Amino acid sequence: MPTPPPARDPLTPVEERFMRSLTRLLAVLPRKLDADLVRSTGISATDYFVLVHVSEAPEQRMRMSDLAAGAAMSMSGISRVIDRLQKAGLVRRDRSPDDGRGWDAVLTDVGLQELREAWVVHLASARTHIFDHVGELDLDAVADMFQRMADS
């Protein structure tokens, strides 16, 4: 049986409010971003972010295991996404030129064009649902905080 974490002080009312609003945002925001992309492009947010990762890789190709790690997905999850994107003609799978054992996801010309169109929609969605609401917030500090939280 795992050892329970040590007792900590209860959350203050402000911390509790922050926790509840953050939890709601983490549930609502991805659905809003996804809905905007699907409605305008037919590409889900998951598909979009996978395409972004592949597009930013050298020669627009990325080993499947590296893609799974970069997209914070399991190998079976990334395989399902790549299967869907391959059926749509947006990526293809090629044997890795490094060792011939692994597989790479490679962005197709059609995939790059679709990504460019989805990028415009994603930018508008991000402005509408996120950046229009942050005001004078120090975004570098918040991004650093998010990164520390994700890495801990």
C-alpha positions as CSV (number, residue, x, y, z in Angstrom):
1,M,0.0,0.0,0.0
2,P,1.5,3.4,-1.0
3,T,2.5,5.8,1.8
4,P,0.1,8.8,2.0
5,P,1.6,12.2,1.3
6,P,2.5,14.2,4.4
7,A,-0.3,16.4,5.9
8,R,-0.2,20.0,4.5
9,D,-2.0,23.2,5.5
10,P,-5.4,23.5,4.0
11,L,-5.8,25.8,1.1
12,T,-6.6,29.4,1.8
13,P,-9.9,30.8,0.3
14,V,-7.9,32.5,-2.5
15,E,-5.9,29.3,-3.2
16,E,-9.2,27.3,-3.3
17,R,-10.7,29.8,-5.7
18,F,-7.6,29.6,-7.9
19,M,-7.6,25.8,-7.8
20,R,-11.3,25.6,-8.8
21,S,-11.0,28.1,-11.6
22,L,-7.8,26.4,-12.9
23,T,-9.5,23.0,-12.8
24,R,-12.5,24.4,-14.8
25,L,-10.2,26.1,-17.3
26,L,-8.3,22.9,-17.9
27,A,-11.6,21.2,-18.7
28,V,-13.2,23.9,-20.8
29,L,-10.4,25.5,-22.7
30,P,-9.2,22.5,-24.7
31,R,-12.8,21.8,-25.7
32,K,-13.2,25.4,-27.0
33,L,-9.9,25.3,-28.9
34,D,-10.8,21.9,-30.4
35,A,-14.4,23.0,-31.4
36,D,-13.1,26.0,-33.2
37,L,-10.6,23.9,-35.2
38,V,-13.0,21.1,-36.0
39,R,-15.8,23.5,-37.0
40,S,-13.5,25.5,-39.4
41,T,-11.0,22.9,-40.6
42,G,-12.2,19.4,-39.7
43,I,-8.9,18.9,-37.9
44,S,-9.0,18.3,-34.1
45,A,-6.8,20.1,-31.7
46,T,-4.9,16.8,-31.0
47,D,-4.3,16.4,-34.8
48,Y,-3.3,20.0,-35.1
49,F,-0.7,19.8,-32.3
50,V,0.7,16.5,-33.7
51,L,1.0,18.1,-37.1
52,V,2.8,21.2,-35.5
53,H,5.3,18.9,-33.9
54,V,6.1,17.1,-37.2
55,S,6.2,20.3,-39.1
56,E,8.8,21.8,-36.7
57,A,11.1,18.7,-36.9
58,P,14.1,18.6,-39.3
59,E,12.9,17.7,-42.8
60,Q,9.4,17.6,-41.4
61,R,9.8,14.1,-40.2
62,M,9.9,12.8,-36.6
63,R,10.4,9.4,-35.1
64,M,7.2,8.1,-33.7
65,S,8.6,7.6,-30.2
66,D,9.9,11.2,-30.1
67,L,6.6,12.4,-31.4
68,A,4.7,10.6,-28.7
69,A,6.9,12.1,-26.0
70,G,6.7,15.6,-27.5
71,A,2.9,15.4,-27.7
72,A,2.7,13.9,-24.2
73,M,0.9,10.8,-25.6
74,S,1.4,7.0,-25.3
75,M,2.7,5.1,-28.3
76,S,-0.7,3.6,-28.9
77,G,-2.3,7.0,-28.7
78,I,0.1,8.6,-31.2
79,S,-0.3,5.6,-33.5
80,R,-4.0,6.1,-33.6
81,V,-3.6,9.8,-34.4
82,I,-1.0,9.1,-37.1
83,D,-3.3,6.4,-38.6
84,R,-6.1,9.0,-38.8
85,L,-3.8,11.6,-40.3
86,Q,-2.3,9.1,-42.8
87,K,-5.8,8.1,-44.0
88,A,-6.5,11.8,-44.6
89,G,-3.2,12.1,-46.6
90,L,-1.7,14.6,-44.1
91,V,1.2,12.4,-43.1
92,R,2.9,9.2,-44.2
93,R,4.9,6.7,-42.2
94,D,8.4,5.9,-43.4
95,R,11.1,3.6,-42.0
96,S,13.5,5.6,-40.0
97,P,16.6,6.4,-42.1
98,D,18.7,6.3,-38.9
99,D,18.4,2.6,-38.2
100,G,15.6,1.1,-40.4
101,R,13.8,-0.4,-37.4
102,G,11.7,2.5,-36.2
103,W,9.1,4.5,-38.0
104,D,8.9,8.2,-38.7
105,A,5.9,10.4,-39.3
106,V,6.5,12.6,-42.3
107,L,4.4,15.6,-43.1
108,T,3.0,15.6,-46.7
109,D,2.5,18.6,-48.9
110,V,-1.3,18.3,-48.3
111,G,-0.6,18.1,-44.6
112,L,1.5,21.3,-44.6
113,Q,-1.2,23.1,-46.5
114,E,-3.9,21.9,-44.1
115,L,-1.7,22.9,-41.2
116,R,-1.2,26.4,-42.6
117,E,-5.0,26.8,-42.9
118,A,-5.6,25.4,-39.4
119,W,-2.9,27.7,-38.0
120,V,-4.9,30.8,-38.9
121,V,-8.0,29.3,-37.1
122,H,-5.9,28.3,-34.1
123,L,-4.4,31.8,-33.7
124,A,-7.8,33.4,-33.8
125,S,-9.1,30.9,-31.3
126,A,-6.1,31.4,-28.9
127,R,-6.6,35.2,-29.1
128,T,-10.4,34.9,-28.4
129,H,-10.2,32.3,-25.6
130,I,-6.9,33.1,-24.0
131,F,-5.0,36.3,-24.8
132,D,-8.0,38.6,-24.9
133,H,-8.4,37.8,-21.2
134,V,-4.9,38.1,-19.8
135,G,-4.4,41.8,-19.8
136,E,-1.0,43.0,-18.4
137,L,-0.1,39.6,-17.0
138,D,3.6,38.7,-17.2
139,L,3.3,35.9,-19.7
140,D,6.9,34.9,-19.4
141,A,6.5,34.4,-15.6
142,V,3.3,32.5,-16.1
143,A,4.8,30.3,-18.8
144,D,7.8,29.6,-16.5
145,M,5.4,28.7,-13.7
146,F,3.4,26.3,-16.0
147,Q,6.6,24.7,-17.1
148,R,7.8,24.2,-13.5
149,M,4.5,22.7,-12.6
150,A,4.5,20.3,-15.6
151,D,8.1,19.2,-14.9
152,S,7.7,18.6,-11.2
